[in-house]
Amino acid sequence: MIFLEVKGKKIGFVLTGSFCTFRKTIPKMKELIKYGADVLPIMSTHSYTMDTKFGKAKDFIKEIEELCGKEIIHTIQDAEPIGPKHLTDIMIVAPASGNTMAKLACDIIDTPATMAVKSHLRNDLPVVIAPSTNNGLGANMVNIATLMNRRYYYFVPFRQDNPISKPRSIVFDSEYIIKTIEYALDGKQIEPILL
């Protein structure tokens, strides 16, 4: 499949603290670059600093910076100029943790990730959300619904993560990331959203 819509586009790629999905999102950065996109990497404070059972922060940082050929934006101060300087045509938050989605829904701008989105939105440009949260079908559903009803927000299709042992957990399908970006660039939501 050839992805022509992303060629030449400046794509902000935000990673937040759903660490278990990093191995699904980083290869999508690589694909976007392969298809001619200019990827600007951004990480939330926790994703930039925390080591977890899924990997060490310094290893993820090294991999992403080498892949993108740019330093990762990881402070609020460095994220703020994204909109005024028109650094992005579209932004994707993948993974979008429940914490980050809740903050975006309530307009709480206190992390590099939320500042990047807010700054980008100043230019009325699309934001793609790839949800990954253990409480997506619980208390966080109200935040997801709020964002779904906001202009310029688009969602990567998602499903229940593990209906038996984690019945409220949801996770995006990484195979839809690039196609969702293409649809969002045309102002459309890819369907179905729920897989």
N, C-alpha and C positions, 0 to 999 in steps of 0.2 A: 504494500500500500504506500502510495506517495502522498506526503503531506505538503501541499503547495502553499496553503494559507499561512503557514508559520515562517516561510522564507522571508528573511529581511526584517522580521518583527523583533522588537525589543521586549523580551519577556522577563518580568520579575518573577523569580522562583523562590518562594518563602517556605522554609521548613520549620515546623513547630514541634512541640514535645511528644508526639506520638511515635516514639523511637522505633517501635516494632515495624514500621512501614518504610524506614529509610532505604532499605535494600530494594524496595519497589519504586521509590521515587527518583533516586539518583540515576538509575539507568534511563529514566524518561528525560532528565536533563541532557544526557548524552545524545539521545535520539533527537531532541529539539535542535541541538547544535549541529548534528549530522544533516538535518533538513534545512539548515541555513538560518536558524534563529540566533539572536544575540541574547544570551541568557545572563541575567544579573542575579547572582545568588544572595539570598537574605536568610538569616536565621534568627529565631527568637533567642532570648537570653539563655533559657534552659537548654535548648537544642545546641547552642554554641558552647556551653560550658560543662554539661553533665555527661559523665561516663555512666553507661548502663550495661545490662547484660547483653544488649544488642550491639555494643561497640563503644570505643573510646571517642570522645569529642574531637581530640586532635587528629585522629585518623580520618574521621568524616570531613573535617575542615580541609585537611590536605588533599583528599580525593576531590572534593568539590572545587576547590580553588584551582587545582591543576586542570580539571576538566573544563571549567569555564574561562580560565585565563584571567580571572579577576579575584580580588580580595572579597571576602564575604562581608556584606553589610550586617553588622551585629550590634549597633548602638542606635538609640533613638535619634541622636544628633545626626548620624550618617544617613538614617532613613528619611528624615524630614525633607531633604531637597529633592527626593524622587519626583514628586509632582511638579514643583516649580521649575525644575531643570528638564522636565519631559524625558526622564530616563527610561520610561516603560510605555509600551503600547497596550499591554495586557499584563495582569499579574495573576499568578496561581499560588494558592496556599495549599501545599501538599507535602506532608499531611497537615490538615487543619484539626488541631486538637479541640476537645470540648471547651477547654479554658479559653482558647483563642476565639472560637466562634461565639462564646458567651460575651467576651469583651467587645467583639465587633458588633454584636447585636445591641449592646448597651452603650456603644460609642465610648468605651473605656480605652484610651490610647496611652498605655504605659509600658509597652514593649517595642522592640525594633520591628517585630512582625506587624503589630496593629498600627504603628506609625507608618510603616511602608504602605499598607493598604489605604489608610486614610489619606496620605499624601498623593498616592496614585489616583484615588477617586476624585481629587480636586479637578482633574481634567475630564471627568465624566467618561471614564474608560472602564472596560470590563474587568471584573475580578472573578476568578474561578476558585471554587472551594472544593477540596477533596477531603470530606469528613472522615475522621478516625477517632472514635471515642467510645469508651465503655458504657456511656450513659446516653447515647444518641436516641434511644427509644424510651428514655426515662426523662429526668428533669431537663436535660439539654435539648429535647425536642422542640421546646418553645423557642429557643435561640435559632435552631435550624430553620424553623418555620418563619421566624422574623426575617432572617437573611434571604430566604427564598422569595419573600414578598417585597424585597427591596430592589430598586432599579440598579442595574449594572452587576448584580450578583448572579453567578451561574454555578451549577453543581455538577461535579463528576459523579456519574451513577454509583450508587452504593448499595450494600446489602447487609444483612445481619452477619456478624463476624462468626459467632458460634452460638446458634439458637438454644442449644441444650445447656451448656455450662455458663454462657454469658448472654442471657436472653435480651438484654437491652443494648448490647454492644453492636456498633455498626462500623464498617470500613469501606472505603472507596475501592473501585476496581481500577487498578493502575493501567490496564489496557485501554481505558477510555480517556486517559488524560489528554493526549494530543488531539483527539477528535473533539473533545469538549472545548478545548481552547479554540479550535477552528470554528466551531459553532458560535462560541461566545464572540469571536471577532466579527461575526456576521450579526450579532445581536440576538442570537437564538439559544434556547436551552436544548441540549441534546436529550432525547427521550429514548427509552423510559429512564426516569431518575432512579427508581427503585428496581433493583434486579432480583 
